[in-house]
Amino acid sequence: MVTISKILENSSPFFKMLLYPTTIKCVSVVVAVVLSYAIYHLLTITEQQKRLREKYMRIGEEVVIDNVGNSVFMSISGNLGSKTTVVFVHGMACNSMEWSKILPDIEKHVRICTIDRIVYCKSNTKRDSETIAKEMHTSLHKMNISGPCVFVAHSYGGMIALNYAMLYRDEVQALILIDPAHPDQSSRFPFDFNLAFKMAPYINNIFRFLSFFGFVRYSRSLSFPPTYLYEPEKRNDLHIILSDQEKWTTMNREIRDCFACFPIFKQNLRLIAQSIKEIPITVITAANRIYSPSFWPKQITDVYKIMHAEYSSMSIHGKHIMCDISDHWIHLQNPSLVTRCILSFQMDSAMI
C-alpha cells in the first residue's frame, strides 16, 4: 500500500515540503477561508448592488442617449439658483465618484452636474472622444442644461471636453483640464508607459474574473482606479460597483476606444484651437508622479509639461499650472487647487 511516508522517501525536497502535513493543513485553511469569502460574496453582493443603485438613483437618474440603449448617469446638485453650472467629466474607465473631495467645497456656490459616461455599454461599437462629446451634449439638453458651463475634466475626459468646446463653442464658459490626455503621448512617452496601458485590458480581465468571487469587494485598495485615495464610504461603494463583471467589460471597451481615437483627435487639434481661442482654459499638470507606470517618471512629467503647454496656448486666456505635490489624480490628492480654479470662474461669472 502506497502511503505519504513512502512517497516522501523518494521525492525531491520541494515535493516533500508540499506534502508535509503542516503545509497541507495551512493550504486547506487558506482554501477554506477563500471559499467562505466567495460564498458570502455571492450570497450578498446582489442585495448590496441593489441598495447602492437605490442610493444613487435618489440623487440622479439614468439618461438614455441612443436607440441601442446606452445610457449615462447624471446628477444635478449644488446651488440650483447659481448662474454658473459646472460639468464634471471623469477620466478613462472611472466614474463621477472621483469628484467626491471637490463637490462639498463648491456646492454652495455653483450648480453641479456630474456625469457617469457609460452605465453599461450595450453595444461593441467604437466610440471616440467626439462621439462621446455629442452624447454628453444630448444628455445635458435632456436635463435642461444648455450652458454656457464650466467644464472640469480629468485625463481622457480632457479630450472629450475639448471636443465639446469645438462642437458647441457657445455652450462653454471655461475649461479646467486636470492632467489631460494628449494624442501624441503614445509616441512621446517611454515604451514601458505605453506597454502598461496596452496590458491594462488583460489585467482588467483578471480582475473581472476575480470580482465574481469577491476579490475586488474585499480588497483594501485598487491602483486603477485608485480607490486608496477615496474616503472610506466612497471606496466601499466603488468596490461594490467593481464587483459587477460587466463594469470591467465596459472599462476595457473605453480603454480600447481611448487609444484608438488619438489619430482622429490629432487631426481635429487645429479646429479645436480655433474654437477655444477666446475660451478661458486652465491646464493643471501633475509634477509628482511617484505612482507612474514607468521607470522614468521625470521624463513623463517633462513630456506632459510640453503637451499641456500646447493646450493652454490655444487660448488667449490660457493658464498652465504645475502641481508639485500630486500625481495624476490631482483632484483627489490636492482638491483645494481644483476648487480654487472652479470658484475663480464662478466669481468671474458673478461680476458679469
Disulfide bonds with the S-S distance in Angstrom:
none
